[in-house]
Amino acid sequence: MLNIAICDDDIQITGKIERLLQDIAKRNFVDTEIEVFWNGKSLADAIAAGERYDVIYLDIEMDKEDGISAARRIRTYDKNVRIIYVTSHESYMRESFEVRPFQFLVKPVTDKIMEKCFKSVYEDINSEDFYFRYSYQRMNHKVPIKDILYFESNKRKIFIVTEQEILELYGKLNEIEETLKTCKISFLRVHQSFLVNYKHISGQSYDSVVMDNGQKISISEDRRKIISEQYCSMEDTFYVDE
């Protein structure tokens, strides 16, 4: 799940950005939750009160509190949120550097540029370390999600396969799949017994995928069409450039 905030005092602009981001996310199989603010003060106040976002699309010239001032306040509470300025005022670019914006987009922003920026920030977020946590034999364990090649289910036992080791726990693959929907890394349910990390697929055909460790995993017949669509879309998301 990607949590996004949009902040602009022009309702038409916020509506357009929200619709565009929803379309881009749907096209690329990314779950999003979007919240809209119409001035910098309300956004900064929300973050001061505990709200957290992965990405903020932020205008600069606004009533009550401008985007530069709001970003300064935001940075006192959240050092990691990606701030993307969407503004008509290039003259503020140098001033914005102190709040470490991820990108600076000048209005009017084309759909193509907006999608390229979305893909870039999504990839950047995915590069962070997130952990899958579980309990086994009365011990709590964690493994970086980016290191997991796939989960394999065999009766009541789940095997977590990385390039270095195979870990195990008791559980249900359906529950793990649901849990992983909240993380930023995409997993594909290619088979009733296999949940694979997209980033570790080295090859794909209509009826199977090959993982980075050379393991070939069959795609069940009823999942082949949707897996093919998802895989092709994700290839566009992460690797196709202008």
C-alpha positions as CSV (number, residue, x, y, z in Angstrom):
1,M,0.0,0.0,0.0
2,L,1.3,3.4,-1.0
3,N,0.0,6.2,1.1
4,I,-0.1,9.5,-0.8
5,A,-1.0,13.1,0.1
6,I,-1.8,15.8,-2.4
7,C,-1.6,19.4,-1.3
8,D,-2.7,22.3,-3.6
9,D,-5.1,25.2,-3.1
10,D,-6.6,24.7,-6.6
11,I,-9.4,22.1,-6.3
12,Q,-9.3,21.4,-10.0
13,I,-5.5,20.6,-9.8
14,T,-5.9,18.3,-6.8
15,G,-8.8,16.5,-8.5
16,K,-6.8,16.1,-11.7
17,I,-3.7,14.8,-9.9
18,E,-5.8,12.4,-7.7
19,R,-7.5,10.9,-10.8
20,L,-4.2,10.6,-12.7
21,L,-2.5,8.9,-9.8
22,Q,-5.4,6.5,-9.3
23,D,-5.2,5.5,-13.0
24,I,-1.4,5.1,-13.0
25,A,-1.5,3.0,-9.8
26,K,-4.3,0.8,-11.2
27,R,-2.5,0.3,-14.4
28,N,0.6,-0.8,-12.5
29,F,-1.1,-3.0,-9.9
30,V,-0.1,-0.7,-7.0
31,D,-2.6,-0.3,-4.1
32,T,-2.8,3.4,-3.0
33,E,-4.6,5.4,-0.4
34,I,-4.8,9.1,-1.3
35,E,-5.7,12.1,0.9
36,V,-6.1,15.6,-0.3
37,F,-5.3,18.9,1.4
38,W,-5.9,22.4,0.2
39,N,-3.3,24.3,2.1
40,G,0.1,23.6,3.6
41,K,-1.0,24.3,7.2
42,S,-3.6,21.5,7.3
43,L,-1.1,19.0,5.8
44,A,1.7,19.9,8.2
45,D,-0.8,19.9,11.1
46,A,-2.0,16.4,10.1
47,I,1.6,15.1,10.0
48,A,2.4,16.8,13.4
49,A,-0.6,14.9,14.8
50,G,0.8,11.5,13.6
51,E,-0.4,11.0,10.0
52,R,2.3,9.4,7.8
53,Y,2.6,9.3,4.0
54,D,5.0,7.6,1.7
55,V,4.7,10.4,-0.9
56,I,3.5,14.0,-0.8
57,Y,2.7,15.9,-4.0
58,L,3.0,19.5,-2.9
59,D,2.3,23.0,-4.4
60,I,4.4,25.9,-3.2
61,E,2.3,29.1,-3.4
62,M,-0.7,28.6,-1.2
63,D,-2.8,30.5,1.4
64,K,-2.2,30.0,5.1
65,E,1.1,28.2,4.7
66,D,3.1,27.8,1.6
67,G,4.7,24.6,0.4
68,I,8.3,25.5,1.5
69,S,7.3,26.4,5.0
70,A,5.0,23.4,5.3
71,A,7.8,21.1,4.1
72,R,10.2,22.5,6.8
73,R,7.6,21.6,9.5
74,I,7.0,18.2,7.9
75,R,10.7,17.4,8.0
76,T,10.8,17.9,11.8
77,Y,8.4,15.0,12.1
78,D,9.2,12.8,9.1
79,K,12.7,12.7,7.6
80,N,11.9,10.0,5.0
81,V,8.7,11.0,3.2
82,R,9.2,11.7,-0.5
83,I,8.2,15.3,-1.3
84,I,7.4,16.0,-4.9
85,Y,6.8,19.6,-5.7
86,V,4.2,20.3,-8.4
87,T,4.3,24.0,-9.0
88,S,4.2,26.8,-11.6
89,H,7.2,28.6,-10.0
90,E,10.6,27.4,-11.0
91,S,12.1,30.3,-9.1
92,Y,11.5,28.4,-5.8
93,M,13.6,25.4,-6.9
94,R,16.8,26.5,-5.1
95,E,15.0,27.4,-1.9
96,S,13.3,24.0,-1.9
97,F,16.6,22.1,-1.7
98,E,16.8,22.4,2.1
99,V,13.8,20.1,2.5
100,R,15.3,17.5,0.2
101,P,12.5,17.1,-2.4
102,F,12.5,13.9,-4.3
103,Q,11.5,15.7,-7.5
104,F,10.5,19.2,-8.8
105,L,7.7,19.1,-11.4
106,V,6.8,22.3,-13.3
107,K,3.1,22.9,-14.2
108,P,1.6,22.0,-16.5
109,V,2.8,18.4,-15.9
110,T,2.1,15.9,-18.7
111,D,0.6,12.5,-17.9
112,K,3.8,10.9,-19.2
113,I,6.0,12.9,-16.9
114,M,3.7,12.2,-13.9
115,E,3.8,8.5,-14.6
116,K,7.5,8.4,-15.0
117,C,7.8,10.3,-11.6
118,F,5.4,7.8,-10.0
119,K,7.4,4.8,-11.2
120,S,10.7,6.5,-10.0
121,V,9.4,7.2,-6.5
122,Y,7.8,3.8,-6.2
123,E,11.1,2.1,-7.1
124,D,12.9,4.3,-4.6
125,I,10.6,3.3,-1.8
126,N,10.9,-0.4,-2.7
127,S,14.7,-0.2,-2.3
128,E,14.3,0.3,1.4
129,D,14.6,-2.6,3.9
130,F,11.2,-3.9,5.1
131,Y,11.0,-7.1,7.2
132,F,8.8,-10.1,7.3
133,R,8.4,-11.0,10.9
134,Y,7.2,-14.4,12.3
135,S,7.4,-16.7,15.2
136,Y,8.8,-20.3,15.1
137,Q,9.8,-22.6,17.9
138,R,9.1,-19.9,20.5
139,M,11.5,-17.5,18.9
140,N,10.7,-14.3,17.0
141,H,12.4,-13.9,13.7
142,K,12.7,-11.4,10.9
143,V,14.0,-11.5,7.3
144,P,14.3,-8.6,4.9
145,I,11.4,-8.9,2.4
146,K,13.7,-7.8,-0.5
147,D,15.8,-11.0,0.2
148,I,12.8,-13.4,-0.1
149,L,12.6,-15.2,-3.4
150,Y,9.4,-17.0,-2.6
151,F,7.1,-18.6,0.0
152,E,6.2,-22.2,-0.5
153,S,3.3,-23.9,1.3
154,N,3.4,-27.6,2.2
155,K,0.4,-28.7,4.3
156,R,0.6,-26.6,7.5
157,K,4.2,-25.5,7.0
158,I,5.5,-22.5,5.1
159,F,9.0,-22.4,3.7
160,I,10.7,-19.0,3.2
161,V,13.3,-19.3,0.4
162,T,16.1,-16.8,0.1
163,E,19.3,-17.1,-1.9
164,Q,21.2,-17.9,1.3
165,E,18.9,-20.2,3.3
166,I,15.5,-21.8,3.7
167,L,13.5,-20.8,6.7
168,E,10.3,-22.3,8.0
169,L,7.2,-21.5,10.0
170,Y,3.7,-22.8,10.6
171,G,0.9,-20.8,8.9
172,K,-1.3,-20.2,5.9
173,L,-0.1,-18.8,2.6
174,N,-3.4,-16.9,2.2
175,E,-2.7,-15.0,5.4
176,I,0.9,-14.2,4.4
177,E,-0.3,-13.0,1.0
178,E,-2.8,-10.7,2.7
179,T,-0.1,-9.4,5.1
180,L,2.3,-8.6,2.2
181,K,-0.3,-6.4,0.4
182,T,0.6,-3.7,2.9
183,C,4.3,-3.7,2.0
184,K,5.9,-1.9,-1.0
185,I,7.3,-5.0,-2.8
186,S,5.1,-6.9,-5.2
187,F,4.5,-10.6,-4.7
188,L,2.6,-12.8,-7.3
189,R,0.5,-15.8,-6.3
190,V,1.5,-18.0,-9.2
191,H,0.2,-21.2,-7.7
192,Q,-1.9,-22.3,-4.7
193,S,1.4,-23.3,-3.0
194,F,3.7,-20.5,-4.2
195,L,3.9,-16.8,-3.6
196,V,6.9,-15.3,-5.5
197,N,8.8,-12.0,-5.2
198,Y,8.5,-10.2,-8.5
199,K,11.9,-8.7,-8.2
200,H,13.6,-12.1,-8.0
201,I,11.9,-13.5,-11.2
202,S,14.7,-13.9,-13.7
203,G,12.5,-15.4,-16.5
204,Q,8.8,-15.9,-17.2
205,S,6.9,-18.0,-19.7
206,Y,3.2,-18.6,-20.1
207,D,3.2,-21.6,-17.7
208,S,6.1,-21.0,-15.4
209,V,8.5,-18.5,-13.8
210,V,12.3,-19.0,-13.1
211,M,13.6,-17.5,-9.9
212,D,17.1,-16.0,-9.3
213,N,18.3,-19.3,-7.7
214,G,17.3,-21.2,-10.8
215,Q,14.2,-22.7,-9.3
216,K,11.4,-23.2,-11.9
217,I,7.9,-22.7,-10.5
218,S,4.8,-23.7,-12.4
219,I,2.0,-21.2,-12.9
220,S,-1.3,-22.9,-12.3
221,E,-3.6,-23.0,-15.3
222,D,-6.3,-20.8,-13.8
223,R,-3.8,-18.0,-12.9
224,R,-1.8,-17.9,-16.1
225,K,-3.6,-15.0,-17.8
226,I,-3.6,-12.7,-14.8
227,I,0.0,-13.5,-13.9
228,S,1.1,-12.7,-17.4
229,E,-0.8,-9.4,-17.3
230,Q,0.6,-8.5,-13.9
231,Y,4.2,-9.4,-14.9
232,C,4.1,-7.5,-18.1
233,S,2.7,-4.4,-16.3
234,M,5.4,-4.6,-13.6
235,E,8.1,-4.9,-16.3
236,D,6.8,-1.6,-17.6
237,T,6.7,-0.1,-14.1
238,F,10.3,-0.8,-13.3
239,Y,12.3,-1.0,-16.4
240,V,10.8,0.8,-19.4
241,D,12.1,4.3,-19.9
242,E,11.4,7.0,-22.4
